[in-house]
Amino acid sequence: MIFRQITHDDLGCASYVIGDEEAGVAAVVDPRLEVDDYLALARYMGVRIEHVLETHNHADHVSGHGRLAAATGAPIHIHRDAAVAYEHEPFDDGWELRLGRVLVRALHTPGHRPEHTAFALVDTARGEQPWAVLTGDTLFVGDLGRPDLAVDREEGARGMFRSLRDKLLALPDACEVWPGHLGGSLCGGPGMDMKVASTIGYERAHNALLTEEDEGRFVQRAIAALGPQPPKFAAIVELNRGPLHHGLPQLEPLTPHELHRRAAAGGLVVDVRTDLEFDEAHVPGAVCNPAARAGFGTKLAWLADRDDAVMFVGGDDGEAMRAARLAAAVGIMRLGGFLAGGMTSWHQEHRPTQRLARIDVDALHELLGAGPDVQVLDVRERVEWEQGRIPGAANVPYHDVRGVPAGIDAQRPTAVVCSSGQRAAVAASLLQRAVARAPIHVADGGVGTWERRGWPIERPQPAVLTRPSGAVSEAR
């Protein structure tokens, strides 16, 4: 039989090609927007892609089901509750699809979304029990999918509890778990692992939420650690539910003069080179978002409105074009072009540049020890900031920096810090764009580095309860 996992590393998404080589038939599950890998694999193995299967209407990336259906003529299958506008073949719980010796069985697993469906795989030549299950966004390696992208989060969590108990945990312990996302995706929680697969038995024993047998406690635990929702997720869902898309946006090469003119008219310039290159010199007003770093597409979806004319500046044309493909994957389709020749062409015309001060954590410690002039902006998520921060640091998550934040003096130097320097790079460029006088990018480390050095960390004080007698005790 055929079984291949294909990942989109920037978004942490996983899709699958399954089928039977001898029968010459295959299906693709949860295809990403760029479909060339599926077509190439089918040609290599000498099979036809005859079916496209979706576990659900995705909220974090644009599906390639329309492009794949156009390229192969394969019908698209999705659960009836998905209520999609495109031509498809709806199925219900228990639906089965035969691909030669491979049997695909639909397991309706609502929770992440009402239509969500996992696919159990049976190799009929070897046995009747499923040997693997494609769990989509319900069960990940080390974590579970988030329950707040379609319904009330408590309702979603209750649905997920029942789906796990009634459907997925009813599978054999040896059944392999192949999820729809790997670590780094916003569709799961902080426990998601970078491992590509697991088993039902291992997850039953070691996945923290699966050990919770009480539904009420499960719900509270499932919603307690929810991070920010995927940016513009409702718009992405509508793209995936709507009419099929068969193409990719085209990217126009721009001269330095044209880039400057379009930026002055309100276009967003995104520099996709490394943060080190950006800090040394960049187009005035550009935002730093390195395409070589994981999460480029997610960050861009937070930074750019769908109506923005986004323009890319890379080290060369190829780097900008790759960024454009990653942008399309998160629904950023209105692209204003790219700087032809990269940053070199800007320098060749002797156009003005900006730079961003760059320091490491040790230098930040020295600056703060020298006096009160430097202020610290921590751009991690609020839950990270509350777990421990540099004393006196203000907090605004990087994706919410839309000007000079409250509590930050635009005339004083501002050191921007996160956990590694990656989010700080984006936020420092946004702060510079907002005309803060002296933003400083704290790179090559962050708050964790500071704490490992043994320097002071602020943490919330425990809540204090007063007993009726007047005695005081700390809340546990």
N, C-alpha and C positions, 0 to 999 in steps of 0.2 A: 504494500500500500504506500501511498504518498502522504507525507506529513512534513510540512515546513513552516516554521515560524519566521515571519518577516517583521522587523521592528522599525519604527520611526523614532530614532534615538533622541531627536530634539524634543519631541512631545512625550516620549515614554510610552508610545502606543505599540501594540502588537497585533498583527493580522496573521491569517493562516491560509495555506494552500493544502487542501486535503483531497484524496482521491485514490484511484486505482490505476496503476500504470498499465497493467495488462488489459484492462477494459478501455483504456484510453480516455478516461473521463476524470474531471477534477472540479472542485468548487473553491471559491475564495470567500473567507469569512472576515468581515469587517475591513474591507479594503481601504487603504489610505488613498489620498488624492492622486499621488503619482503612481500610475499603474504599470509602468514599464517592467518592473521586477517580476510581476505576476505573468505577464505575457512572455517574457524571456524564459522564465522557469518552465512554463507550459511547452514552449517550443523545444527546450532542452530535453524534457522528459517525453516528448511526443504525445501529449495529451491535449484534449480540448477543455477549455473552461466553459462548462455548461450551466453553472449555477453561481449566483452571488447571494450570500447569506449575511444578514445584519443581526447582531444581537440586540440592538436598540438604536434609537435616534441619538447619535453622539452629540455631546455638548461641548467638547473641548477641541474638536478638529473637524474639518470638512471631509466627508466620505468621498471615496472614489467610485462609488457604485454606479453613478451615471456614466463616467468615462469607461469603466470596465464593461458595462452592458453595451455601450455603443461599439466598443472594440471587438466584442465577442458574440453579441446577440443573446447572451445569457439572461434569463429572467432573474429578477431580484426578489428574494423571499424575506419577509419580515413579519413579525407577529401582528395580528389583526388590530390590536390596541394601539399600534403606532400611528394610525390615522394619517398616512402619508398621502401626498397629492400626486405622486408619480405612479406610472403603471407598474404593478407588482403582483406577486402571488402571495396572498396572506396565508398564514398558518395559525394553528392553535396548539395548545399544550398537547404533547404526545405525537405530533406530526413526525413522520419519518421520511427520509430521503435516501435512496440507494445510489451509491456511486460504485458500481461493480461490487467488490467484496466488502466495501465499507458501508455501514449503516449509520446515518446521522439521525439522532432522536432529539426533538425539541423539548426542553425542560423550562416551562414558563417560570421565571424567577423574579417577580416584581419586587421593587424596593428602591433600587437605584433610579429606575423609571418604571412606570406601570407596564410597558410593553416588554421589558427586559426578558431575554431568553438565553439560557445556556444551551450548548449543544453537546450531548454525550455521543462518543464515537465508539462503535463496535466493529472490530475486525472479525467478520463472520467466519473467516477461514481458521481462526484460532480459538474462538469461543463466543458465548452469548452475552457475557458481562462486558460493560463498557470498560475499555482500557484507559480512556482519557476523556476529559470533559473540558470544553472551551467555556470558561466561566465568565467571559466578558468583563463587566464592571461590577459583578457581585462579590466574587471571592478572588483576592489577590494573594501573592506569596507574602505572608506575614500580616495581612490587613484585609479590610473589606472596602467595598465601594461606598461612596458618600450617598446619603439618602435624601439630599435636599435640592435636587436639580429638577424636580418636576412637581412634587407635592410638598405639603407640610413636612418638615424634617422628622417629626415624631411619627407621623403616618408612614413615611418612607422607611424609617428604621424598623417599625413593626412589620411591615411587609418583608423587609430583608430578613428579619429574624425567622419568619415562617418559611420563607423560600430556602434559607440555609438548612433549617431543621427538616423540612418536608421533602426537599429535592436533592440538594447537593450532599448533605451529610448522610443521606440514605444510600449513596453510592459506595462501592467497596473501598476499603482503606487503601488498596493498592492502585486505585484509579488515579491517573496522573492529572494534575491541575495545570492547565495552560491558560493564563489570564489575558485580559485585554489591555492591561497596562503593567508597566514595570515601575520601579522606584523613580520618583521625580515627577510623576503625573499628579495634577491637582484633582483627579477623579477619585483619589484614595486618601488615606491618612498618613501620619508620620511613620507608621510601622512598615510601609511597603518596602519590599526588598528588591535589589537589583537582579536577583536570581530570576531566570526565565521560566522556571516551572517548579512544581512541588507535587505532593500527593494529598489525597483526602485525609489519609491517616496522619500524616505529619502535621497538616494544618489543624486537624482536630485536636492534636496533642499540644501544639505549640503556638497556634494563633490565639492571642490573648482574648479576643472577643468571642471566639468560638467556645471557650471554656465557660462562658456565662450562660447558665441554663434558665435563669429567670428573665422573662420577657421585659418586664419593667426596668430591671437593672441594665439589661442589654441596651435598651433604648437610650437610657441616660448616658451610658458609656459611649455609645456610638455617636451621639451628637455632641459630647463634651469637647472632643478634640478637633472639631471641624475647622479647617483653615478657610482661607478666602475661596470663594467659588471661582471656577474658571472664568476668565474675562469674557464678557459679551456672550455668555453661554446660551442665552435665549435666542440671540440672533443666529448663532451657529446651528442650534437645533432647527430653527425655521429653514435655514439653507438645506439642511439634510432631509427635512420633511417635504420640501417644496419641489418644484419642477427640476428635472435632472440637468446637471451641468456636464457638458461634454468637453470643455476646453480649459486652458489655463490663461491667466491674464498675460498680456504682452507687455514687455518692458522697453521703453524708449531710451536710447542713449542721449545724454544731454551734455552740452558744452558747459564749461564753468559759468559763462554768462547766463545761459538759460536756467541752470540750477539756481543761481543767485536770484534771478527774476522770479522764478516760481516760489522760492522760499519767501521772498519779500511779499508775495501775494497771499501768503498764509500756508504754503505747503510745509510739510514736516520733513526735515532732513535727518535721516538715521544713518549714523556712521557704524558700519558693521565690521570694521577692523578690530584688532585686539584693543583692550582698554589701555595698554601701554602706548600703542601708536596714537590712540586718541588723545591721551594726556599730553603727549609731546606736541601735537599740532592737529587742529581740526577746523573745519569750516565753521565760522561764527554762527552760533545758535543751533548747531547740530546736537543730536542726542546720541549718547553712546549705548550701543547694544550689540556686542560682538556675536557674529553669526557662528563663530567656531565654538561657542559655549553652549552647553545644553540649556534648553529653555528659551532660546531666542524667540521662537514664535509666540510663546505664552507672554513673554515680556512685551513684545510688539503689540499684541492684542490689547494689553492694558494701556499702552502709550498712545496708540493711534485710534482715532474714531474711524468708523467704516467709511465716512464721507471725506476723510482727509486724503489729499494727494501726497502719498508717501514716496519720498525719493531716497535712494540708497547711495552711500559713498563707501566703496570698498578699496582694498589695496590694488585690485585690478577688476576688470569687467566680470570675470568668472565668479569672484567672491560676491559681487552685487547680485548677479543672476541667481546664485544659490540662495541668497537671502530672500529674493522675490518668491522662489518656490516655497520656502518655509513660511512666508507671509500668507500665501494663498491657502496653505494648509489650515490656517486659523481664521479664514474668511476675510482677510485683508486683500481685497480684489482691486481696489482703485489705486493703481500704482502710477505715480507721476514720472517715473523714469529713474535712471541711474547716471552717475557722473562718469562719462566715457573716459577711459584711461585712468580711473581711480584718482586718488589724492595727488598723484604725480602731476596730472594735468592742471590741477588747481595751483600747485607750486610753480609750474612752468609759466603761468601767467602772472606770477608775483602777486597773487591776491592775498588779502589779509587773513590771518589765522588766529585762533585762540589756543591757549594751552590751559591745562588743569594741573594745579599743584598736586603732587603725589608723594605720599609718605607711607611708611610701614607703622606697625603698632608700637614698636619701640620709640620711634620718633614722636608719635602721638603722646606717649607717656611723658616724654621730655617736654613737649610743648605745654601740656597741662600742668606740669610741675613748675614751669617757669613763670606762671601767672595766670590770671583769670581771663585774659583776652580771648582765647579760643573757646568756642562753644561746640558741643558735640550733638550731632543729629544721628540717631540710631534708626536705620531704615528697614530693620527686620519687622516681621509681623508682630502684632501686639502681644500675642501669647509668648513669643520668644523674649520680647523686651521685659515682660512681667516676671519671667523666670530668672532674670539677672541682667543688669546693665551697668555700664560705666557710670559712676556717680555723677548726677546732674544732667545726664543725657536726656534730650527731648526725643520723642518718638513719633515718626510718621512712616508707615510702610512705603517702600520706594514707589509703588505704583499709584500712591495717592499724592505724591509731590506734584502739585499743580500751580506752584508759585512759591513764594517764601513762606514757610509754615509759621503758624502762630507760635510765639515764644522764641523765634529765631530772629536775631537782629541782622538785617541784610547788610549792614555796614561793618560788621565784625567777621573775622575769619570763622568759617564753619567746617569742622572736620566731620565728614560723612562716613559712617561705619556700618558694617553688617556683620556677617559671620565669616566671610571669606574674602570680601572685596569686590565680588561680582555685582551684587545688587547696589553696593555703594557707588560703583562706576556709573550705573544708570542714573541714580539719584543725584550724584554730584553734577552730572551734565544737565539734568533738569533744573537744579538750583542755579547753575550758571546761566542757563537760558532765561530764568526768572529774574536775572540781573542782581543776584546776590554778589557782593563785592569780592569775596575771596573764598569760594568753596575749596575744600581740600579733600581729595580722594584718598581714603585710608585703604591701601591695597595689600595683597599678600597676607591676609589674615583679618581678624576682627575681634569681636567680644570674647570668643572662646580663647583666642591667643592671649588676650589681655588677662583673662582669669588664670590661664596656665602659667603665666609669668608670676602669679602670686599677688597681683595688684588688686586694689579694692573693687568689690562688686556690690552694688545695691540690690536688695531683694525686698519684695513686699513684706511688711510686718504681718505676722499672723493675727487673725481676727481675735478680739478679746471678748469673752462672754462674762457677764456679771451675774453671779448666782443671787437668788432671792435674799440670802443672808448677808450679801455685800461682799462675799469672797469673790476673787477674780481668778479665772483660769483661762489658759490658751485653748482655742478651738482646735480640734484634731481632725 
